[in-house]
Amino acid sequence: MRPTISIPQHWAYPCFTLEQRTEQGTILGLYYYPSGTELAEQFDEGWRYVLMPNKNSDEISYLQENQIQPLSPEELFSQIRAEIDFYQSQIAILQQQLFALTGGSTNG
C-alpha cells in the first residue's frame, strides 16, 4: 500500500513534491497557508517548502513556490548520474575491504 496525502479540494495543488531536486536543493517538506488565516494575510496564501540546499550540511531554507526553480532534465540526469557513480565507487571500496577481511573467500 502506498502512503497518500490528502489535500483539501479548496487548496491549490503543490507544484513540487517531497524529495524533488531543484535549483535551490532537495525538498524535505511542505506546508500550506490557507486563505482567511493570519499567516496567509501576512505572508500570502499558498505553499511553502522546506529545502536542504546541500545534503552534507544541516542548513535548510524555507521558500515559496515562486522562489523555486526545477532542474532541467539534463541537470537532473547529471546529478543522479554523479550520485550513482559515487555510490558505485563506495560499493567497490567495501567489496575490496570484504575481500581482504575474508582472505579472498566469497562465502564469508
C-alpha positions in Angstrom: 0.0 0.0 0.0 1.4 3.4 -1.0 1.2 6.2 1.5 -1.0 9.1 0.3 -1.5 12.7 1.3 -5.0 14.2 1.0 -5.1 17.9 0.0 -8.4 19.7 0.6 -10.2 20.5 -2.6 -10.2 24.2 -2.0 -6.4 24.3 -1.7 -4.2 24.8 -4.8 -2.2 21.7 -5.6 1.5 22.0 -4.8 3.9 22.4 -7.8 6.7 20.4 -6.2 6.9 17.0 -4.5 8.8 15.6 -1.5 12.4 14.7 -2.3 12.2 16.6 -5.6 15.6 18.0 -6.6 15.5 21.7 -7.5 18.0 24.5 -8.2 17.6 25.5 -4.6 18.1 22.0 -3.1 16.1 18.9 -2.3 12.5 19.4 -1.0 12.2 17.9 2.5 8.7 19.1 3.4 5.9 21.4 2.5 3.1 23.3 4.3 0.2 25.5 3.3 -1.1 28.9 4.3 -4.8 28.7 3.6 -6.7 31.9 2.7 -8.5 33.6 5.5 -5.8 32.9 8.1 -3.5 35.4 9.7 -0.4 33.7 8.1 -1.9 34.0 4.7 -2.8 37.6 5.3 0.8 38.4 6.5 2.7 36.2 4.0 0.3 35.4 1.2 -1.7 32.3 0.7 0.0 29.2 -0.8 2.5 26.5 -0.4 5.8 26.9 1.4 8.7 24.4 1.0 11.5 23.3 3.3 14.6 22.6 1.3 18.0 21.2 2.0 20.5 23.1 -0.3 23.3 20.7 0.4 22.9 17.1 1.7 26.2 17.4 3.5 25.0 20.3 5.7 22.3 20.8 8.3 21.3 24.1 6.7 17.7 24.3 5.5 15.7 27.0 3.8 12.1 27.9 3.6 10.8 29.2 0.2 7.6 30.0 -1.5 6.7 28.2 -4.8 7.7 31.2 -6.9 11.2 31.2 -5.4 11.9 27.6 -6.5 13.2 26.6 -9.9 13.0 23.0 -11.1 16.1 21.4 -12.5 16.3 20.9 -16.3 16.2 17.2 -17.4 19.9 17.5 -18.2 20.8 18.9 -14.8 18.7 16.2 -13.1 20.3 13.4 -15.1 23.8 14.8 -14.3 23.1 15.0 -10.6 21.7 11.4 -10.4 24.5 10.0 -12.6 27.1 11.6 -10.3 25.4 10.2 -7.2 25.2 6.7 -8.8 28.9 6.9 -9.7 29.8 8.0 -6.1 27.9 5.1 -4.6 29.3 2.6 -7.1 32.8 3.6 -6.0 31.8 3.3 -2.4 30.5 -0.3 -3.1 33.8 -1.2 -4.8 35.8 0.0 -1.8 33.5 -2.0 0.6 33.9 -5.1 -1.6 37.7 -4.8 -1.5 37.5 -4.5 2.3 35.3 -7.5 2.5 37.6 -9.5 0.2 40.6 -8.6 2.3 38.8 -9.5 5.5 37.7 -12.9 4.2 41.1 -13.7 2.7 39.6 -13.8 -0.7 36.8 -16.2 0.2 33.4 -15.1 -1.2 31.5 -17.3 1.3 32.1 -15.0 4.3 
